[in-house]
């Protein structure tokens, strides 16, 4: 890509990255509130079980139903914030251009992984919907397909975030490079 073509594509590309990052930030912040809900639900469930010998299957299943979106959307939020696993001891020593290349390759691999999970989970969700899957436990929750549908949705958001990071890495890799700072002479 020439510098002129990169500069012309940079505006819409940067706008795409900003929109995706804002959306993922909003989704991640909303999903983080599920942590509080899970903690309260578990505390009440444990208190009821041990203090009053009252337990409920639906409360235990609801904990899992709340944990699924927390994990699925939380992984994307972690990717946005740079809190994902990376071998920083090597990455920090790379030049900005090499870091951008590593980030681009990582984004492409993440997109491929997200696409595979989506591809194979859609049939899983469809089957659950068709049979109107419910909990096998008496008193359990119904509409299990809704929970399972979060798998392709969560990975679609993850793939979108990876694509935005890939675009950002490509802009850094192929765009104009910052001028090198002059070295001081002793």
N, C-alpha and C positions, 0 to 999 in steps of 0.2 A: 504494500500500500504506500502510495506517495504521501508526503506530508500534506499536500493540498487536499487530497481525498480524505485523509484522516481528519483534518481540520473541519472539512465540510460535514462529515458524519458525526463529529464529536458532539454537536449540539443536541440532536435527537437521541443519541446514544446516552449522553449524560442525563438527559431528562428521563429516559427509561430507567436508568440506574436509580435516580433520586425517587421516582414514583414507586419502584419496587421496594426500595429500602424503607420508605415511609410506611408502606402497607405492611411489610413484615414487622416493622417496629410496633405498629398498632396491634397487629395480631399477637405478637409476642407479649406485649404488655397486658393485653386482655387475657391471654392464656396463663400468665403468671398468677392471676387471681385464683386460678383453680387450685394452686398450692394451698392457699388459705382454706378454701372449701374442703379440700381433702383432709387437711389437718383437723379441722373442726369436726368433720364427719367421722373420722377415725377416733377422735377423742370421745365423742358422744357414743359411738358404737362400743368402745372398750368400757366406758363408764356404765352403760346400760347392761352389758354382758356380765361384768364382774360385780357390780354393786347391786343389780336388781335381777340377775339371771335372765335377762331378756335379750335375745339376739334376733337379728333379722337378716335374711339372705339378701334382700334387696339393698340394704345398706352396704353390705360387703361388695356386692356387684357394682353398686354406684361408685364405690371407691375406684374400681378398675375402669369404669366408664369415664371417670373424670381424669384418671391418670393417662389414658390414651391420648386425648388431645393435648394434654400438658407436654407429653414427650414428643409427639409428632410436630407440634408447633414450636416447642421449646428448642428442638434441634436446629430449626431454621433461624430462630432468634439468636442462638449461640453462634451460628455461622455469620450472621449479620454483625454481631459484636466482636467477632474474632476470637471467641472463646472455645473454638473447636480444637481438636488435637492436631498439632503440627510440631515438627521437630525444630523448635526455634533456635537450638544451638547451632544448627547448620544454616537455617533460613536467614538469621540475623547477619551472617557473614557474607551473604550474597549481595551482589550489586543490585541497585533498584531495577535494572533491566532484567536480571536473572530472577529476582523475586517476582516480577510481573509474569515472566514465562512460567514459573512454578505455579503461580496463582491461576494462570490461564489453563494449564494442564489439569490442575486440581478441579477447576470449575467444570471442564469438559468431562472428567471422570464422574463427578457428582451428578451432572445432568444425565449421563448414561445410566448410572445406578438408579436415579429417580425414575427414569423412563422404564427400566426393567421392573422395578417394584410396582409401578402403576400398571404396566401391561399385565403382570401376573396377578395383581390383586383385584382387578376389575371383575374377573370371572368369579373370584371368591366372594365378592360383595353381591354380585348378581345372583349367585346361587343362594346366598343367605336371604336375599330379598324375595326370591321366587318361592322359597319354602316358608317364608315368614318366620324365620328362626327366632326362637325365644330361649330363655334360660331353661336348662334341663332340671334345675332345682325348683321345688315347689316354693312359691313366693318370690321367685326371681324376676328380673326385669324382662320386658318384652322388647321387640324391635331391635334385635341384636345387629341387624344389617346397618342400622344408623351408625353404630360404633365402628363396624367394619368399614363403612364408607369413608371414615376419617383417614384410612390408610392411603388410598389414592389421592385424596384431597391434600393430606399433609405432605405427601411426597411431591405433589404438583407445586405446592408453595415452595418446598425445598428446592425443586428444580428451577423454579422461577428465580429464587434468590441466587442460586448457583449461576444461572445465566447472567444475572445482573453483575455478579462479581467477575464473571468471565469477560463481559463487555468492559468493565472498569479495568481489568488487567490488560485487555487488548489495547485499550486507549493508552495505558501507561507504556506498553511494550512497543506499539507501532507509532505512537504520537510523538510530538516533538520532545526531545530530551532536555531536561534542565541543563543549563550551562554549568560546566565543572568550575568549582571554585578554584581560584589561583592558589598555588602552593606558596607558602611563605618561605623565603630564603633566609637562612641563618645569618 
